[in-house]
Amino acid sequence: SYNRRQGKKPPFERIRPSAKLQPNSDDEFDPEHSVPNNGDMEPSVNREKTFEDDVDDRGDAEHTDEKNSGTQFASAIETNRDVKHADEQITDSPAQSAVAKASAINGVGAELLSSVQPDDLIGMIKNAERNILLLNQARVHALEDLHKILSEKETLKGEINNLEKRLAEADAQIKFASQEKVHAELLEDQLENLQNELINRGGSGKSELELYENRSKISNEGALLARDGHIHSLSKEVDSLRTENLALKYDIQALKSMLSNLKNTDKRIVTLENESSFLETSMKELESKLSVSQQESSNISTLKTECKDLWAKVENLQLLLDKATKQADQAILVLQQNQDLRKKVDKLEESLEAATIFKASSEKTQQYNELMQQKIKLLEERLQKSDEEIYSYVQLYQESIKEFRDTLNSLKEESKKRALDEPVDDMPWEFWSCLLLTIDGWVLENKILNSEAVPLREMVWKRDRRICDAYVICKEKTEDEVISTFLQLISSQASPGLHVIHIAAEMAPVAKVGGLGDVVTGLGKALQKKGHLVEIVLPKYDCMQYDRIRDLRVLDATVHSYFDGKLFQNKVWTGTVEGLPVYFIEPHHPSKFFWRGQYYGEQDDFKRFSFFSRAALELLLQVGKKPDIIHCHDWQTAFVAPLYWDLYFPKGLNSARICFTCHNFEYQGAAPASELASCGLDVQQLHRPDRMQDNSAYDRVNPIKGAIVFSNIVTTVSPTYAQEVRTAEGGKGLHSTLNFHSKKFMGILNGIDTDAWDPATDIFLKVQYTANDLQGKAENKAAMRRHLRLSSADDSQPLVGCITRLVPQKGVHLIRHAIYRTLEMGGQFVLLGSSPVPHIQREFEGIANQFQDHEHIRLILKYDESLSRYIYAASDMFIIPSIFEPCGLTQMIAMRYGSVPIVRKTGGLNDSVFDVDDDTIPYQYRNGFTFATPDEQGLNGALDRAFNLYNNDSETWQQLVQKNMNIDFSWHSSASQYEELYAKSIARARAATSR
């Protein structure tokens, strides 16, 4: 009824009959070989047609009689029964007969395959394929019916929910009408009571009663009229609601009956699902049988061909067998004849032997005796000669043994003498550094005198074998026994080289921020290899990489140093780093200067490092060191120069010359002049224009300026940078001071540690490689692309790398431009590095987010040692567009790993990278691409030329890569220049002393 009011057909009128189970086309149906033949198909088709006609007739009858809900409900029940009947017809469809016949085939499959002919097998295969087709069609139709039933069930549920809502609304309205009726009845009762009371009153109240009655009549009449009208309307509405409620109840009953029928359809769905699963299993069995039958049919065809070949061979063998039997018969006859002849010959030989034996026996015995006598004589003679020879050999052997023993003893004595004189080269540098630190520890702990420590240090310095053997022998003994053994070895011998002590704030790899740490370690190792004694003094930071320090131990002694008018204790630790002896100073100061979780960037950095500089000199004084060179670095240890000459030279630490190296004049550490007094320096004497007063702010002191004034040697890290800082633009306010002291100022190009930076031994790489075998570089490029999720579609696509700190000095705007320019030119770009400047860091974080999922760009805004080596190895080009660059090590490392540098011509970049297109440079020195102006046009020109050569001349590019990898950027040549500077300064000092 609800659907009739809405103008829709009932749900059961939209039920469609099940699809017919029959072949798709005439080509797929062959009546001669199909399992369900024409006779099996006709009843099913006829029944389905009658079912369709029946459904159409019932639908027309129901459409003409839509007003009668009872007949609609009956027709719905009949339709559900017809649907059930149709499902039963589906179970009687050709698919069922196909399944039955397929099971019959499965039952006798093994017997048929043994006796059936190939033609029969092919027919069975075709029948199985048709059965599978029919089963698939039946399964598809069943699934379609299932989906239709489920959709109709959902629509019925929705209609039931709507009817239930309307029924609830009707019940609420009925309740409200009943309440109104009760209220009206109460009003009528009250009115009757009032009338009775007025009648019961008498006498004088008559007129009032009449007035009251008239008024009450008027009001009652109006109320009755209104009440009667309202009640009448309510009664009508109640009657309509009751009728509608009855209709709704009838509809609900009809729907409930339809739901019960739907439950039956659910059961039918379950049966259909079971049938479909049965069909699937039977279909899988048929497929397996089909594959087996196909294999066996192929085997039968091969067997036929093999059988034909065998028959031919058998015929040939039969012919050969006949010939062989004939030859065998003939051979048997010949053998019989030969046996008769053999018997006759044997009898003749026996008679001849018996006649000759007697004659020959007597003659042979005589000859044998004569021969034996001759042999005995010869043996006796040979025995005599051999005895004589053996005796002579024994005498010669005894004499040679004596000579060998004499020579062996002489050689042992000579080797002992040589071993005492020659240095030990087979012990690692860590051994000698640890031994030297042990001796210095004994001096600080007052276990030996300084005068005794000096010759022991010299023996370690010379790598004397005697002290090495003594240390090895006494390794398991107590410390007192070791000391006594060492004191017995003291001898006065000349020192083989210079004694150099570096005082620095960084050292790679234990405490590294920039290139300073690499220089301290690389230069120290190079000087050590040249035979010089090199020691390092560092602060003991809490954030150091302690796992890279060997034999770290604390000394049972303290060093007192002056600061802020007080004496503070300093704990001293020793250890070896990269084979170099290192002293770590740990101040016992309440400010915890070096326990801040970072190396630089604190507000009291001036106090932190001025304290460390004085504590380092105090350590050298108390240990009794007599170095030839004290080498300090950057503004953090620039205080060493004035402290040495003003305070420690008068105390006896007077053997050294001071060398100061500034790695970047941008950082000068200037501070108010009053802070200089904390470390004990005289502010009035040093806060002067010719000493430490800052050239730009006269109320401040400049540690870099003080080191330039008070040092004997002043260096920077490249020749070009040394020229740049002597100009007003590059000197950052110190150009006048540098020009005044230009005689002791020069630039020496830094090197790199070629042992640490070597693609042939780098453990961080996926594949190690050399200049002669660049396949490993290509494999590292592919591995890094996978690691960073970059596209690997084109192996030859150029990859541009950049590893830097994102600060204005490094040309941040040019790096940003290079990212987009590389993408435009069809390359890939990888950036590794971060920025201490917040707005630069935020800017590059935005770029990184923009290219977060890009297949050609990746920005990693942090520092990662292992990833940096991967980028060096994987990059084809390496970009360094610095505004100024004192030296730069990345271009050297990049070339070491086969990455061609693209740099701006400034500082150390100008001294190490020479343009491939510059004809004024010899060809063997051209190794990269350069540009002069720090703008986008200059960078574009260098990038374009690099991409052009890479894309169009791969042979020349490979030759360039191999040439760059073979360039020597080690510290050997740089250390030789420092060695020469040290020697000249010491010679001048000794000449001045002699005068």
Disulfide bonds with the S-S distance in Angstrom:
none
